[in-house]
Amino acid sequence: MQRIFRERRRKRTLRSIADDLNREGIPSPGGATWHPFRVSYVLDNPKYRGAIEYLFRWSGLETHVLQPDAHEAIIS
């Protein structure tokens, strides 16, 4: 995962990151092939930055609550 963040900081595209991971035989977290949307999911996932996201539903409404600094960040 750190590699994905490092490559994105170098201004690499989602497609080029996914292509390199596939070429090197690195499986995605679910064991599938890497696609740009999977790379984007990793980059946008608040868990890697130490946050927890909660989803509350009531009376047909739902809201997301993000709790920053809930745990140590996996990616700095």
C-alpha positions as CSV (number, residue, x, y, z in Angstrom):
1,M,0.0,0.0,0.0
2,Q,2.8,2.4,0.8
3,R,4.0,2.0,-2.8
4,I,0.7,3.1,-4.2
5,F,0.9,6.3,-2.1
6,R,4.5,6.9,-3.0
7,E,3.8,6.4,-6.7
8,R,0.8,8.8,-6.6
9,R,3.0,11.5,-4.9
10,R,5.3,11.2,-7.9
11,K,2.3,12.2,-10.1
12,R,1.8,8.8,-11.6
13,T,-1.6,8.0,-13.1
14,L,-3.9,5.5,-11.5
15,R,-3.7,3.4,-14.7
16,S,0.1,3.4,-14.7
17,I,0.2,2.3,-11.0
18,A,-2.3,-0.5,-11.7
19,D,-0.4,-1.6,-14.8
20,D,2.9,-1.8,-12.9
21,L,1.3,-3.7,-10.0
22,N,-0.2,-6.2,-12.4
23,R,3.0,-6.6,-14.4
24,E,4.8,-7.4,-11.2
25,G,2.2,-10.0,-10.2
26,I,1.2,-8.1,-7.0
27,P,-2.4,-9.0,-6.1
28,S,-4.9,-6.4,-5.0
29,P,-6.2,-6.8,-1.3
30,G,-9.0,-9.1,-2.5
31,G,-6.6,-11.1,-4.7
32,A,-8.0,-9.6,-7.9
33,T,-6.4,-7.7,-10.8
34,W,-5.5,-4.1,-10.2
35,H,-7.7,-1.5,-12.0
36,P,-7.6,2.3,-11.7
37,F,-10.7,2.3,-9.5
38,R,-9.0,-0.2,-7.1
39,V,-6.0,2.1,-6.8
40,S,-8.3,5.0,-6.3
41,Y,-10.1,3.2,-3.5
42,V,-6.8,2.6,-1.7
43,L,-5.8,6.2,-2.0
44,D,-9.2,7.5,-0.8
45,N,-9.7,5.0,2.1
46,P,-9.5,7.0,5.3
47,K,-8.4,3.9,7.3
48,Y,-4.9,4.3,5.8
49,R,-4.7,7.8,7.2
50,G,-5.7,6.7,10.7
51,A,-9.4,7.6,10.5
52,I,-12.5,5.5,11.0
53,E,-15.6,6.1,9.0
54,Y,-19.0,5.3,10.5
55,L,-22.3,5.0,8.6
56,F,-25.5,5.8,10.5
57,R,-28.9,5.0,9.1
58,W,-32.3,5.9,10.5
59,S,-35.7,6.6,9.1
60,G,-34.4,6.1,5.5
61,L,-31.6,8.6,6.0
62,E,-28.0,7.9,6.2
63,T,-24.9,9.9,7.2
64,H,-21.2,9.3,7.2
65,V,-19.1,10.4,10.2
66,L,-15.4,10.5,9.9
67,Q,-13.4,10.2,13.1
68,P,-9.8,11.4,12.4
69,D,-6.8,10.1,14.4
70,A,-8.8,7.1,15.7
71,H,-5.7,4.9,15.3
72,E,-2.1,5.2,14.1
73,A,-2.0,5.9,10.4
74,I,-0.8,3.1,8.2
75,I,0.5,5.5,5.6
76,S,2.1,8.8,6.7
